[in-house]
Amino acid sequence: MKTQRMRFSCHSCRKRLEYSPGEPPCEVLKGWLTVSCWKGLGFVERYNFCSFSCLKSWVEVQVPKIPKVFLESFKDD
């Protein structure tokens, strides 16, 4: 009989972590981070990260960038 394995992967670097259903996730995922993002009524997306560095990389991509041209328009030249 084949044991079903649970699988987590880092949303940033794609590092994978597998564990058996009998193992407590709090022990297996020690040090990992999970972010929940509410998308609507009863709909939540969850993102898993293996480190704060991976979470930081993901967050930086999510934040809108201010165009350089816009910022340069405020110079006092």
C-alpha positions in Angstrom: 0.0 0.0 0.0 1.4 3.3 -1.1 1.4 6.1 1.5 0.0 9.4 0.2 2.4 12.3 0.7 1.4 15.9 1.3 3.4 18.5 -0.7 4.1 22.1 -0.1 6.2 24.3 -2.4 7.6 27.8 -1.9 5.7 30.2 -4.1 8.9 32.2 -4.8 11.8 29.7 -5.3 9.7 26.5 -5.8 11.5 24.6 -3.1 9.4 21.5 -2.3 8.7 19.9 1.0 6.9 16.6 1.3 5.4 15.0 4.5 3.1 12.2 5.4 -0.5 12.9 6.5 0.3 11.6 10.0 3.1 14.1 10.6 2.0 17.4 12.3 2.4 20.2 9.8 3.5 22.6 12.5 6.7 20.4 12.9 7.3 19.7 9.3 6.8 23.3 8.2 8.8 24.8 11.0 10.3 28.0 9.7 8.0 28.3 6.7 5.6 31.2 6.2 2.0 31.2 4.9 0.3 34.3 3.6 -3.5 34.4 3.2 -5.0 36.8 0.7 -8.7 37.4 0.7 -10.0 37.6 -2.8 -13.7 37.8 -2.2 -16.6 36.3 -0.3 -15.3 33.1 1.2 -12.4 32.9 -1.3 -8.9 32.9 0.1 -5.6 32.3 -1.7 -2.7 31.0 0.3 0.9 31.3 -0.5 3.7 29.4 1.1 7.3 30.6 1.5 10.4 28.7 2.8 12.0 31.8 4.1 11.6 35.5 4.8 13.9 36.2 1.8 11.5 34.4 -0.5 8.5 36.2 1.0 10.3 39.5 0.5 11.0 38.8 -3.1 7.4 37.9 -3.7 6.1 41.0 -1.9 8.4 43.3 -3.9 6.9 41.9 -7.2 3.4 42.6 -5.9 4.0 46.2 -5.0 3.4 48.6 -8.0 6.4 50.4 -9.2 6.4 54.2 -9.6 7.6 55.0 -13.1 11.0 56.7 -13.1 9.7 59.4 -15.5 7.1 60.4 -12.9 9.6 60.7 -10.1 12.0 62.8 -12.3 9.2 65.3 -13.0 9.5 66.5 -9.4 13.2 67.6 -9.7 13.9 71.3 -9.0 16.1 71.8 -12.1 
